[in-house]
């Protein structure tokens, strides 16, 4: 009988990432788990619709036996029977993040026995979650360097509170996963700032881009307003893309009622400038989201700033399933090298 893993959802930052990582690891390894105190560190603890969508999708992929999959539930048991590639379509039903739902199952599907397609409807540009552009431009190119062919298409944007966005992801699993080494950024290639404006006045995006040009010194040719009329409701996102030879980082901020466009722009400019002034290739969010694919694949090493509590919690969950896997070594002031031990060709343990 396969050993069960017990996950304490109140550990560390106590958020939904604990559950999402556990689902991906369970699908990939076949090890069942029981999660307790789910999202105990949040204002509204327990499972929300976004997390239930993750569970529902993982249940389909793993033909899993599940208990506790109810709104507000603080506990969940998940016992997969496999990891079946295929075509899957789920709806969050709110503006919950399609990117986070994707990342609850994609790491397992990247090392499955065949190709898969995911169609996920919900929020594509939501606060406290990576936007679509982060998946496409920052995360997925690194997955391809690991031997996985993965593509994402934004068929329709979705914003808070309406949601209604549609994300389409296609993945061809790695035949022979490759280790990833990401210790330097390499030569700078380009800047790009995109103000996404959906069913709102164009001047909102123009004002945001004016701040980017002034604060970061980016040229007019690098500042673009993208107007969309196909969203379920109005919304705005400002996305900054900084491309280097070995890595592309993406930073985003989202408009909200009562928040001036200039404030939105200053927020994201500060985040991008902090990263550009540092010398680490991997930012805090990307650092967190590389761990699991590397651990399920052929491993690797990358350099980043000191790990956030979110990342430290992710390390603990990964090692509950895989054993000692991640070694973090200080390499400079406020910089670390994260060494991740992979599995031979992503084989199940």
Secondary structure in CASP SS format (residue, H / E / C, confidence):
PFRMAT SS
TARGET T0000
AUTHOR 0000-0000-0000
METHOD secondary structure of the structure
MODEL  1
X C 1.00
X C 1.00
X C 1.00
X C 1.00
X E 1.00
X E 1.00
X E 1.00
X E 1.00
X C 1.00
X C 1.00
X C 1.00
X C 1.00
X C 1.00
X C 1.00
X C 1.00
X C 1.00
X H 1.00
X H 1.00
X H 1.00
X H 1.00
X H 1.00
X H 1.00
X H 1.00
X H 1.00
X H 1.00
X H 1.00
X H 1.00
X H 1.00
X H 1.00
X C 1.00
X C 1.00
X C 1.00
X E 1.00
X E 1.00
X E 1.00
X E 1.00
X C 1.00
X C 1.00
X C 1.00
X C 1.00
X C 1.00
X C 1.00
X C 1.00
X C 1.00
X C 1.00
X C 1.00
X C 1.00
X C 1.00
X H 1.00
X H 1.00
X H 1.00
X H 1.00
X H 1.00
X H 1.00
X H 1.00
X H 1.00
X H 1.00
X H 1.00
X H 1.00
X H 1.00
X H 1.00
X H 1.00
X C 1.00
X C 1.00
X E 1.00
X E 1.00
X E 1.00
X C 1.00
X C 1.00
X C 1.00
X C 1.00
X C 1.00
X C 1.00
X C 1.00
X C 1.00
X E 1.00
X E 1.00
X E 1.00
X E 1.00
X C 1.00
X C 1.00
X C 1.00
X C 1.00
X C 1.00
X C 1.00
X C 1.00
X E 1.00
X E 1.00
X E 1.00
X E 1.00
X E 1.00
X C 1.00
X C 1.00
X C 1.00
X C 1.00
X C 1.00
X E 1.00
X H 1.00
X H 1.00
X H 1.00
X H 1.00
X H 1.00
X H 1.00
X H 1.00
X H 1.00
X H 1.00
X H 1.00
X H 1.00
X H 1.00
X C 1.00
X C 1.00
X C 1.00
X C 1.00
X C 1.00
X C 1.00
X E 1.00
X E 1.00
X E 1.00
X E 1.00
X E 1.00
X E 1.00
X E 1.00
X E 1.00
X C 1.00
X E 1.00
X C 1.00
X C 1.00
X C 1.00
X C 1.00
X C 1.00
X C 1.00
X H 1.00
X H 1.00
X H 1.00
X H 1.00
X H 1.00
X H 1.00
X H 1.00
X H 1.00
X H 1.00
X H 1.00
X H 1.00
X H 1.00
X H 1.00
X H 1.00
X C 1.00
X C 1.00
X C 1.00
X E 1.00
X E 1.00
X E 1.00
X E 1.00
X E 1.00
X E 1.00
X E 1.00
X E 1.00
X C 1.00
X C 1.00
X E 1.00
X C 1.00
X C 1.00
X C 1.00
X E 1.00
X C 1.00
X E 1.00
X E 1.00
X E 1.00
X E 1.00
X E 1.00
X E 1.00
X E 1.00
X E 1.00
X C 1.00
X C 1.00
X C 1.00
X C 1.00
X C 1.00
X C 1.00
X C 1.00
X E 1.00
X E 1.00
X E 1.00
X C 1.00
X C 1.00
X C 1.00
X C 1.00
X C 1.00
X E 1.00
X E 1.00
X E 1.00
X E 1.00
X E 1.00
X E 1.00
X E 1.00
X E 1.00
X E 1.00
X E 1.00
X E 1.00
X C 1.00
X C 1.00
X C 1.00
X H 1.00
X H 1.00
X H 1.00
X H 1.00
X H 1.00
X H 1.00
X H 1.00
X H 1.00
X H 1.00
X H 1.00
X H 1.00
X H 1.00
X H 1.00
X H 1.00
X H 1.00
X C 1.00
X C 1.00
X C 1.00
X H 1.00
X H 1.00
X H 1.00
X E 1.00
X E 1.00
X E 1.00
X E 1.00
X E 1.00
X E 1.00
X C 1.00
X C 1.00
X C 1.00
X C 1.00
X C 1.00
X C 1.00
X E 1.00
X E 1.00
X E 1.00
X E 1.00
X E 1.00
X E 1.00
X E 1.00
X E 1.00
X E 1.00
X E 1.00
X C 1.00
X C 1.00
X C 1.00
X E 1.00
X E 1.00
X E 1.00
X E 1.00
X E 1.00
X E 1.00
X E 1.00
X C 1.00
X C 1.00
X C 1.00
X C 1.00
X C 1.00
X C 1.00
X H 1.00
X H 1.00
X H 1.00
X H 1.00
X H 1.00
X H 1.00
X H 1.00
X H 1.00
X H 1.00
X H 1.00
X H 1.00
X H 1.00
X H 1.00
X H 1.00
X H 1.00
X H 1.00
X H 1.00
X C 1.00
X C 1.00
X C 1.00
X C 1.00
X E 1.00
X C 1.00
X H 1.00
X H 1.00
X H 1.00
X H 1.00
X H 1.00
X H 1.00
X H 1.00
X H 1.00
X H 1.00
X H 1.00
X H 1.00
X H 1.00
X H 1.00
X C 1.00
X C 1.00
X C 1.00
X E 1.00
X E 1.00
X E 1.00
X E 1.00
X E 1.00
X E 1.00
X C 1.00
X C 1.00
X C 1.00
X H 1.00
X H 1.00
X H 1.00
X H 1.00
X H 1.00
X H 1.00
X H 1.00
X H 1.00
X H 1.00
X H 1.00
X H 1.00
X H 1.00
X H 1.00
X H 1.00
X C 1.00
X C 1.00
X C 1.00
X E 1.00
X E 1.00
X E 1.00
X E 1.00
X E 1.00
X E 1.00
X E 1.00
X C 1.00
X C 1.00
X E 1.00
X E 1.00
X E 1.00
X E 1.00
X E 1.00
X E 1.00
X C 1.00
X C 1.00
X C 1.00
X H 1.00
X H 1.00
X H 1.00
X C 1.00
X C 1.00
X C 1.00
END
